[in-house]
């Protein structure tokens, strides 16, 4: 795979949607940026998000994004287990009484 040496920018095809207020009708601009020299040799880079034709940027470290994704997956699995247990207990109660 090729190393990331300069920022890559893309615009989404869909708009943000109603919950984003004045930016709801704007697509999202996504930039994958390489690490800058100040971050050190172990930096992975960052993801920059902003509504199209605005200067409102949100910069996220790629490690933060990966950690967030892992936590989200773990929470989702935990919630699925809890729902299955709740359903199983409700079925047991229904059989008893």
JOZITA-V749029 format. One record per pair of residues at least 4 apart in sequence whose ideal C-beta (glycine too) atoms are under 7 Angstrom apart, sorted by the first residue. I is the first residue (numbers start at 0). J is the second residue. Records with the same first field share a line. If there is no record, write none. Layout:
I=J ; J
This chain:
3=31 ; 33 ; 44
4=33
5=33
6=30 ; 31 ; 32
7=30 ; 31
8=28 ; 30
9=29
10=26 ; 28 ; 51
11=26 ; 27 ; 29
12=26
13=26
14=23 ; 24 ; 25 ; 26
15=19 ; 22 ; 23 ; 25 ; 27 ; 50
16=23
17=23
19=23
22=50 ; 53
25=50 ; 51 ; 52
26=51
27=48 ; 50
28=49 ; 51
29=46 ; 48
30=47
31=44 ; 46
32=44 ; 45 ; 47
33=44
34=38 ; 42 ; 43 ; 44
38=42
43=61 ; 62
44=61
45=58 ; 59 ; 60 ; 61
46=59 ; 61 ; 64
47=56 ; 58
48=57
49=53 ; 55 ; 56 ; 57
50=55
59=63 ; 64
61=65
62=66
63=67
64=68
65=69
66=70
67=71
68=72
69=73
70=74
71=75
72=76
73=77
74=78
75=79
76=80
77=81
78=82
79=83
80=84
81=85
82=86
83=87
84=88
85=89
86=90
87=91
88=92
89=93
90=94
91=95
92=96
